[in-house]
Amino acid sequence: MLFKPMDKMEFKAYRDEAIALFQTELVKADLMHGFKAKAQARRQFKRAKKLSGTLPMHIIVGEKRVGHVWFGFNPTADGYIYDIHIIEAHRQKGFAKQALMLVEEKLRKSGVEKIGLHVFGHNKQAQKLYETLGYRPTSVQMQKKLDFRHL
């Protein structure tokens, strides 16, 4: 497995897809909807690009692109994984775990002592993977939807 930098055209396509996916996750998590979710997704992407000091990379196995990963730096953690995504056809083959371990190796060589990441509460599969690699929750944000029909 290796990481290959995206060129400018690939990054533009990635950016558009990443913003749309993050918007979908915000809606799925019931955090916000519609134009607010899209605007928040754009803000988060812009912030991540500024903070990371890096750009996303393709995850390559053999000759195939199996996904992408974006890691770099963040003020609240030495290293930070901004995004990791394995293409549907390549899931359940251990590529995400391999990629995360390679990220750790690369960041460790840069002198990084800890890595942070964000995962939505509804993404139990990702949480389980991160826990098997030694990640642990550092804070949990919760919400409750109020029912106004009983007023």
N, C-alpha and C positions, 0 to 999 in steps of 0.2 A: 504494500500500500504506500502511496505517496500523495502529497498535496501539490497541485499545479495551480499557479496563480491564474485568475481570470483576466482576459483582455478587456478593453474598454467596452466593446459590444456585449460581451458575455456579462460584464458587471451591470450594464444597463438592464439587460433582460432579468438578471438576478434581482436587482433592486425592485423592479416592478412586481415580480413574483413574490418577493419577501414581504413587501408592503401589503400586498393582497392577502397573503397567508396570515400575517400578523393581525390584520383587520378581522379576518375570519375567526382567529383565536380569541380576540377581544370580545367578539359577539358571542362565541360559544361559551366563554367564561361569564357571560352576562355582565360584563364590565361597562360596555357602552355599545351603541348601535349606530348604523347609518354613517352620515358624514362625520360625526364625532369620532367614530372608530377609525375611519380612514385618515382623518387629520392626526389623530394620536399615533397611528402606525407610521405615518410620514415623519412626525416629530421624533419618534423613537429611533427610526432608521438614521435620520440625520445626526442625532446625538451619538449613536453607536459609531457611525463613521468617523465623527470628530474625535471621540474618546479612544477608540481602539488603536489608532495609528497604523492600522493594517487594512487590507481588503480581503473579502472572502476568497476561498480557494476551492477548486474541484477536488473531490476525493477520487483517486484513480486506483483501480485494482486491475493488474494486468494491463490490458489496453482499454478497459471500459471505465467510463465515468459513472460512479455509483451514487454520487451525492455531492454535497458541498459542506464546508465548515468555515466558520469565521471566528477567529479568536484573536485576542490582542490584550490590551490593558484597560483597566478601569480604575478610577480613583478609590473605590471601596474594596477592591481586591487586587492583589498583585497581577494576576492574570484573569482573563474573563472570556468565556465562550459566548459569543453573541448569537450564534446560530449553528445548528447542525441539522442536516436533513439528508436522509437516505431515500433515493428514488424507490417508489413502491415495489417495482419488480426485483429490487435487490435487498429488500428487508428480510429480517429473520435469518441472516447469514453471518451475523457477528461483525458486520462492517462498522456499525456505529460504535461498538465497543472498541474495535481496533483503532478507529479514528480518534476517539477520545484518549486512548492510551498514547497515541502518537502526538496528540496535542500536549499532553502532560510531559512527554519526553522533550519536545521542542521548547516548551516554556521553562522546564527545569534547567535546560542548558542555557537559558537566558537569565538564570538567577532567580526565577520566580519561585516563591515558597508556598503559595496557595492559589487556587483557581476558583472563581465564582461563576455562576450561571443562573438563569431564570428558567423556571418551568411552570406552566400553568397547572392549577390544581386538578383540572380534569384529565391531564395527561399522565395517567397512572403508569403506563408502560415505560415512558421516559423516566419517571421518578424511580421506578424499580431498577432500571439500568444504572442510573446515576448512583443509587445507593449501593449497588453491587461493586461499584468502582471506588467507594469510600466517600462520596459526597454526602453531606448531611444538611438538613434544613437549618437555616440561620435565622429566619423569621417566617411567620405564616400570616398572611393577610386573609381575613374571612369577611363574608358579608351575608346578610339575610334579606331576602326580598319580602317587603311588607305587602300584605293583602289589604287593600282599601275598601273592599266590598262590605266589610263588617263595621263600617263607621256609622 
